[in-house]
C-alpha cells in the first residue's frame, strides 16, 4: 500500500491539487456550482437590462432615475468587493458565497413586487451587495480549486456571463409571448430570485471549504479531510512547517493591509489587473449592457426584435468567452487583453463613424466585433488575472480590490452612457468611449507581468523589507 503524502502547509496542498490531471467527480460539481454564482450575477444584471424599457414606461422613470437604477448594483459592489475579500480571508471562502445568495434572493423579490422607484432601487441595493461579495470570493475560490495546468478554465466565467444574459433575454421573450404586458420586467427580475434560491440550496449542500485556505490557517486536519472530500486525494496531516506556523500566528490580512497590493512585486500586478478590470467593465457596461437599445436602433422599434437582436449579439459573447481560454493560454492573459482592447477600439471608432449610415450588415457586424474582442480578451481576463496574480494569503483581498475597481468602471459606464447618449447621440458616444480600450491597450503593452507566461509565480514577491508581500512564501506552491 502506497504511503499517503503528508500535508504540512499550503505548499503541500497546492502541490497535490496541481498534480491532478483533470477535475472530476464532486470537484467538477463544486467547480460549476461556484461558477453558478457568477451566472447569477450576470443573470441579475440582464434581468434589469431586458426589462428596462417596459419598466421605464410603466413607472414613468426619468433618464436620471434610469441611470441611478442601472448604476446602483455596481456602485454597491465597489464597497462590497473588498468586504467580500475581507470576509473570505477571515471566515473562509464558502460562508460569504452563501450570504451573497441570501441578499440576491431578497433583492430580486423586493424589486419584483415594488410599487415605485424607491422600492426597486432598494432591491438593486441588495443585489449590488450580493454581486460585490460573490464575485470577489468566487474567483479566489476557483483559483484555489483549479490545478495550475488548467488555470485557463477560469476564463470560462466570461462565457458563463453571456449564457446567463442570453438565458434571461430568452425568458423575457417567453414572458412577452405569454402577454405579461408592462409587468414583463417584474417576471424577469423575479426569476433571478428563483435562480438564487436554487444556488443557495445546492451550494449549501455541496460546497466544501478551500483546502488551501484551511492550510493557510494551520487547520491541516480539515484541509486533509477536504482534499479527500473534493478530490479523493488521500493524505495525512503532518507537523505544520515554519511557513504555516508563521502564517497562522500572524494577524489576518484585512482591508487595512490593502496597501500590500501596491508595494514591491505586487504593484505592477495590481495596476495591470485593475486597469484591465476597469477598462473591460466600463466598455461592456457602457455598450454591451445596452445592446437592447442598440438593437432597437438597428432592427427597429420592437421589444421582440430588440431582444432577439441582443440574444444574437450575446451568442457571439458566448463564443468569445469560450475562445478566451484558448487565446489566453496561447498568448497569455496580458497580450490577449491587449489584442482584445485593440479590436474593441477599432469597433467603437467604426461604430461611431458609420452609425446610422452603414448598411444593415455592417451595422450588425460591428457590435459583433466589439463583443467577440471584448469577451475573448479583457472581458474574461479582467477577473482571471487578479485571481492568478496573488499568493493565497492575499488572493481574496486582491480579487476584491480589483473587483472594486472594475465595479467603479461599471458605474461610470452605466451612469455616464445615458447622459452622453442624450447629449451627443449614439454615434459620438461610441467615439468618446473608444478612449477606454485605447488606454487599456497602452497599459497592457507597458506592463509585462503575466501569471501564465515565463514560469511566473504569484509568490515571486519582493522581500518584505523592500515593500513586498510579507506573508507570501517564495515558492510556486503557495498560489
LINSUL-V45057 format. One record per residue. N is the residue number from 1. OMEGA is omega as a letter, one per 30 degrees, with the letter a starting at -180 (999 if undefined). BURIAL is I if it has 16 or more other ideal C-beta (glycine too) atoms within 10 Angstrom, else O. Layout:
{{N,OMEGA,BURIAL} {N,OMEGA,BURIAL}}
This chain:
{{1,a,O} {2,l,O} {3,a,O} {4,l,O} {5,l,I} {6,l,O} {7,a,I} {8,a,I} {9,a,I} {10,a,I} {11,a,I} {12,l,I} {13,a,I} {14,l,I} {15,l,I} {16,l,I} {17,a,I} {18,l,I} {19,l,O} {20,l,I} {21,a,O} {22,l,O} {23,a,I} {24,l,O} {25,a,O} {26,l,O} {27,l,I} {28,l,O} {29,l,O} {30,a,I} {31,a,I} {32,l,O} {33,l,I} {34,l,I} {35,l,I} {36,l,I} {37,l,I} {38,l,I} {39,a,I} {40,l,I} {41,l,I} {42,a,I} {43,l,I} {44,l,I} {45,a,I} {46,a,I} {47,l,I} {48,a,I} {49,a,I} {50,a,I} {51,a,I} {52,a,I} {53,l,I} {54,l,I} {55,a,I} {56,a,I} {57,a,O} {58,a,O} {59,l,I} {60,a,O} {61,l,I} {62,l,O} {63,l,O} {64,l,O} {65,l,O} {66,l,I} {67,l,I} {68,a,I} {69,a,I} {70,a,I} {71,a,I} {72,a,I} {73,l,I} {74,l,I} {75,l,I} {76,l,I} {77,l,I} {78,a,I} {79,a,O} {80,l,I} {81,l,I} {82,l,I} {83,l,I} {84,l,I} {85,l,I} {86,l,I} {87,a,I} {88,l,I} {89,a,I} {90,a,O} {91,l,O} {92,a,I} {93,a,I} {94,a,I} {95,l,O} {96,l,I} {97,l,I} {98,l,I} {99,a,I} {100,a,I} {101,l,I} {102,l,O} {103,a,I} {104,l,I} {105,a,I} {106,a,I} {107,a,I} {108,a,I} {109,a,I} {110,a,I} {111,a,I} {112,a,I} {113,a,O} {114,l,I} {115,l,O} {116,a,O} {117,a,I} {118,a,O} {119,l,O} {120,a,I} {121,l,I} {122,l,I} {123,l,I} {124,l,I} {125,l,I} {126,l,I} {127,l,I} {128,l,I} {129,l,I} {130,a,I} {131,a,I} {132,a,I} {133,a,I} {134,a,I} {135,a,I} {136,a,I} {137,a,I} {138,a,I} {139,l,I} {140,a,I} {141,l,I} {142,l,I} {143,a,I} {144,l,I} {145,a,I} {146,l,I} {147,a,I} {148,a,I} {149,a,O} {150,a,I} {151,l,I} {152,l,I} {153,l,I} {154,a,I} {155,l,I} {156,l,I} {157,a,I} {158,l,I} {159,l,I} {160,l,I} {161,a,I} {162,l,I} {163,l,I} {164,l,I} {165,a,I} {166,l,I} {167,a,I} {168,l,I} {169,l,I} {170,l,O} {171,l,I} {172,l,I} {173,l,I} {174,l,O} {175,l,I} {176,a,I} {177,l,O} {178,l,O} {179,l,O} {180,l,I} {181,a,O} {182,a,O} {183,a,I} {184,a,I} {185,l,I} {186,l,I} {187,a,I} {188,l,I} {189,a,I} {190,l,I} {191,l,I} {192,l,I} {193,l,I} {194,l,O} {195,a,I} {196,a,I} {197,l,I} {198,l,O} {199,l,I} {200,a,I} {201,a,O} {202,l,I} {203,l,I} {204,a,O} {205,a,O} {206,a,O} {207,l,I} {208,a,I} {209,a,I} {210,l,I} {211,l,I} {212,l,I} {213,l,I} {214,l,I} {215,a,I} {216,l,I} {217,a,I} {218,a,I} {219,a,I} {220,l,I} {221,l,O} {222,l,I} {223,l,I} {224,l,I} {225,a,I} {226,l,I} {227,l,I} {228,a,O} {229,a,I} {230,a,I} {231,a,I} {232,l,O} {233,a,I} {234,l,O} {235,l,I} {236,l,O} {237,l,I} {238,l,O} {239,a,O} {240,l,I} {241,a,I} {242,a,O} {243,a,I} {244,l,I} {245,a,O} {246,a,O} {247,a,I} {248,a,I} {249,a,O} {250,l,O} {251,a,O} {252,l,O} {253,a,I} {254,a,O} {255,a,O} {256,a,O} {257,a,I} {258,l,I} {259,l,O} {260,a,I} {261,a,I} {262,l,O} {263,l,I} {264,a,I} {265,a,I} {266,a,I} {267,a,I} {268,l,O} {269,a,I} {270,l,I} {271,a,I} {272,a,I} {273,a,I} {274,l,I} {275,l,I} {276,l,I} {277,l,I} {278,a,I} {279,a,I} {280,a,I} {281,a,I} {282,a,I} {283,l,I} {284,a,I} {285,l,I} {286,a,I} {287,a,I} {288,a,I} {289,a,I} {290,l,I} {291,l,I} {292,l,I} {293,l,I} {294,l,I} {295,l,I} {296,a,I} {297,a,O} {298,a,I} {299,l,I} {300,a,O} {301,l,O} {302,l,O} {303,a,I} {304,a,O} {305,a,O} {306,a,I} {307,l,I} {308,l,I} {309,l,I} {310,l,I} {311,l,I} {312,l,I} {313,a,I} {314,l,I} {315,l,O} {316,l,I} {317,l,I} {318,l,I} {319,l,I} {320,l,I} {321,l,I} {322,l,I} {323,a,I} {324,l,I} {325,l,I} {326,a,O} {327,l,I} {328,l,I} {329,a,I} {330,a,O} {331,a,I} {332,a,I} {333,a,I} {334,a,I} {335,l,I} {336,l,I} {337,l,I} {338,l,I} {339,l,I} {340,l,I} {341,l,I} {342,l,I} {343,l,I} {344,l,I} {345,l,I} {346,a,I} {347,a,I} {348,l,I} {349,l,I} {350,l,I} {351,a,I} {352,a,I} {353,a,O} {354,a,O} {355,a,I} {356,a,O} {357,a,O} {358,l,I} {359,a,O} {360,a,O} {361,l,O} {362,l,O} {363,l,I} {364,a,I} {365,a,O} {366,l,I} {367,l,I} {368,l,I} {369,l,I} {370,a,I} {371,a,I} {372,a,I} {373,l,I} {374,a,I} {375,a,I} {376,a,I} {377,a,I} {378,l,I} {379,l,I} {380,a,I} {381,a,I} {382,l,I} {383,a,I} {384,a,I} {385,l,I} {386,a,I} {387,a,I} {388,a,I} {389,a,I} {390,l,I} {391,a,I} {392,a,I} {393,a,I} {394,a,I} {395,a,I} {396,l,I} {397,l,I} {398,l,I} {399,l,I} {400,l,I} {401,l,I} {402,l,I} {403,l,I} {404,l,I} {405,l,I} {406,l,I} {407,l,I} {408,l,I} {409,l,I} {410,l,I} {411,l,I} {412,a,I} {413,a,I} {414,a,I} {415,a,I} {416,a,I} {417,l,I} {418,a,I} {419,l,O} {420,a,I} {421,l,I} {422,a,O} {423,a,O} {424,a,O} {425,a,O} {426,a,I} {427,a,O} {428,l,O} {429,l,I} {430,a,I} {431,l,O} {432,a,O} {433,a,I} {434,l,I} {435,a,O} {436,l,I} {437,l,I} {438,l,I} {439,l,I} {440,l,I} {441,a,I} {442,l,O} {443,l,I} {444,l,I} {445,a,O} {446,a,O} {447,a,I} {448,a,O} {449,l,I} {450,a,I} {451,a,I} {452,a,I} {453,l,O} {454,l,O} {455,a,O} {456,l,I} {457,l,I} {458,a,I} {459,l,I} {460,a,I} {461,l,I} {462,l,I} {463,a,O} {464,a,O} {465,a,O} {466,l,O} {467,l,I} {468,a,I} {469,a,I} {470,a,I} {471,a,I} {472,l,I} {473,a,I} {474,l,O} {475,l,I} {476,a,I} {477,a,I} {478,a,I} {479,999,I}}
